[in-house]
């Protein structure tokens, strides 16, 4: 069984309490609430090939990577075993996706683990699922379930990737827009008290009127 990472982290119960509280507050002050579930690929095989001490060091490296890349935009929690949950306050799903993709890219490299005087180079990657309230559920249980389903899709489609919880016919904004455009869209939505989908629909209507006139 994996031990706790050296970085102090809250556990799943703390995550759930905070997530539920944010959902309750969101009814009064609507904003994006996104979560991400991150899991090390083939972690059991890593433990079997090397040893649990090296496995624990890789978990600790992942915790450090998540803290570094998530920064002030969210909080990192220990989900259990080799998995972590990240809670993003005021980040919509597309922006949370970009932040977790950065985490995956940072971690997607050979891990150099020093155990005593012995250095081990280990290939390790992560798979991630991202979901958001209220897009993917009306309560924390529904959103977490969608997040787990997204992680499962990332695993079965090849691992070492980030998958979004999705609705039928959903097209991700990250396919079409730059990080700068998404950041600007979030700021505008917060300033105007509107959601991003509404602003995008208004912009599309303007484009259609312009070119159909």
C-alpha positions in Angstrom: 0.0 0.0 0.0 1.4 3.4 -1.0 2.3 5.7 1.9 1.4 9.4 2.2 3.4 11.8 0.0 6.0 14.0 1.8 4.0 17.1 0.8 1.2 17.6 3.4 -2.2 17.0 1.7 -5.8 16.9 2.9 -7.7 13.7 2.1 -10.9 12.8 0.3 -13.2 13.7 3.2 -11.8 17.3 3.3 -12.1 17.5 -0.5 -15.8 16.4 -0.4 -16.7 18.8 2.4 -15.1 21.8 0.6 -16.6 20.8 -2.7 -20.1 20.5 -1.2 -19.6 23.9 0.5 -18.6 25.5 -2.8 -21.6 24.1 -4.6 -23.9 25.6 -1.9 -22.2 29.0 -2.2 -22.3 28.8 -5.9 -26.1 29.1 -5.9 -25.6 32.6 -4.5 -22.5 33.7 -6.5 -22.4 31.6 -9.7 -18.9 30.8 -11.0 -17.1 27.8 -12.4 -16.2 24.9 -10.1 -14.1 22.2 -11.7 -12.5 19.0 -10.4 -9.8 16.7 -11.8 -8.9 13.2 -10.9 -5.3 12.2 -11.6 -3.9 8.7 -11.5 -0.5 7.2 -12.2 -0.5 4.8 -15.1 0.5 1.2 -14.5 1.5 2.0 -10.9 1.1 -1.6 -9.7 3.6 -2.7 -12.4 6.0 0.0 -11.3 5.9 -1.3 -7.7 6.4 -4.9 -9.0 9.3 -3.9 -11.3 11.1 -1.8 -8.8 9.9 -1.6 -5.2 7.4 0.3 -3.0 10.0 2.8 -1.9 10.5 3.9 -5.5 6.7 3.9 -6.0 6.2 6.1 -3.0 8.9 8.5 -4.4 7.0 8.7 -7.7 3.8 9.6 -5.8 5.7 12.3 -4.0 7.0 13.6 -7.3 3.5 13.8 -8.7 2.3 15.7 -5.6 5.0 18.2 -6.1 4.2 18.5 -9.8 0.6 19.1 -9.1 1.3 21.7 -6.5 3.6 23.5 -8.9 1.4 23.5 -11.9 -2.0 24.0 -10.2 -0.6 26.9 -8.1 -3.2 29.3 -6.6 -5.9 28.2 -9.1 -6.9 25.1 -7.1 -6.2 22.8 -4.2 -4.7 19.3 -4.3 -6.1 16.4 -2.3 -5.1 12.8 -1.8 -7.8 10.7 -3.3 -6.3 7.4 -2.2 -3.5 5.1 -3.4 -1.7 6.8 -6.3 -4.6 9.1 -7.2 -5.1 12.8 -6.5 -8.2 15.0 -6.7 -7.8 18.7 -7.6 -10.5 21.2 -6.8 -10.6 24.4 -8.9 -12.6 27.4 -7.6 -13.7 29.8 -10.3 -12.2 27.8 -13.2 -14.5 26.5 -15.8 -13.9 23.0 -17.2 -12.0 24.1 -20.3 -9.5 26.1 -18.3 -9.1 23.3 -15.7 -8.4 21.0 -18.6 -5.5 23.3 -19.8 -4.1 23.4 -16.3 -4.2 19.6 -15.8 -2.7 19.2 -19.3 0.2 21.3 -18.2 0.6 19.0 -15.1 0.5 15.9 -17.4 3.2 17.4 -19.7 5.4 18.3 -16.7 5.1 14.8 -15.3 5.4 13.0 -18.6 9.1 12.4 -18.4 11.5 9.9 -16.9 11.5 10.1 -13.1 14.9 10.0 -11.6 14.5 8.4 -8.1 17.4 8.4 -5.6 17.2 5.7 -3.0 20.2 5.8 -0.7 23.2 5.9 -3.1 21.3 4.2 -5.9 19.7 6.2 -8.8 16.8 4.7 -10.6 15.3 6.1 -13.9 11.6 5.2 -14.2 9.2 5.8 -17.0 6.0 7.1 -15.4 2.9 8.9 -16.9 -0.5 10.0 -15.6 -4.1 9.9 -16.9 -6.6 12.5 -15.8 -10.3 13.1 -15.9 -11.9 16.6 -15.7 -15.5 17.5 -14.8 -17.4 20.6 -13.6 -20.4 21.8 -11.7 -23.1 22.4 -12.8 -22.3 21.3 -16.4 -21.7 17.6 -15.4 -24.0 17.2 -12.5 -26.4 18.8 -10.0 -24.4 17.7 -7.0 -21.0 16.6 -5.9 -21.7 12.9 -6.4 -22.8 13.3 -10.0 -19.8 15.5 -10.9 -17.3 13.1 -9.2 -18.9 10.2 -11.1 -18.5 12.0 -14.4 -14.9 12.8 -13.5 -14.2 9.1 -12.8 -15.8 8.2 -16.1 -13.6 10.7 -17.9 -10.5 9.2 -16.2 -11.6 5.7 -17.3 -11.9 6.9 -20.9 -8.4 8.3 -20.7 -7.1 5.0 -19.4 -8.9 2.8 -22.0 -7.9 5.1 -24.9 -4.2 4.7 -24.4 -3.3 6.4 -21.0 -1.0 9.4 -20.6 -3.8 11.9 -21.5 -6.5 14.1 -20.1 -10.2 13.5 -20.9 -13.2 15.8 -20.3 -16.5 14.7 -18.9 -18.7 15.1 -22.0 -22.3 15.5 -23.0 -23.5 14.3 -26.3 -22.5 16.6 -29.2 -20.1 18.4 -27.0 -17.2 20.2 -28.7 -14.4 21.3 -26.4 -13.4 25.0 -26.7 -9.8 24.0 -26.3 -10.0 22.6 -29.9 -10.6 26.1 -31.3 -9.3 28.8 -28.9 -6.0 29.8 -27.5 -5.2 29.9 -23.7 -5.2 33.8 -23.9 -8.7 33.8 -25.5 -10.1 31.4 -22.9 -8.6 33.5 -20.1 -10.1 36.7 -21.5 -13.5 34.9 -21.9 -13.4 33.9 -18.3 -12.6 37.4 -17.1 -15.4 38.9 -19.3 -17.9 36.3 -18.0 -17.1 37.1 -14.4 -17.3 40.8 -15.0 -20.7 40.6 -16.8 -22.1 38.0 -14.5 -22.8 35.6 -17.5 -21.6 32.1 -18.2 -19.1 31.5 -21.0 -21.5 29.6 -23.2 -23.9 32.6 -23.3 -21.0 34.9 -24.4 -19.9 32.5 -27.1 -23.5 32.3 -28.4 -23.7 36.1 -28.5 -20.4 36.3 -30.4 -21.5 33.6 -32.9 -24.8 35.5 -33.5 -22.9 38.7 -34.2 -20.7 36.8 -36.7 -23.7 35.3 -38.5 -25.5 38.6 -38.7 -22.3 40.3 -40.1 -21.8 37.7 -42.8 -25.5 37.2 -43.7 -26.4 40.8 -44.0 
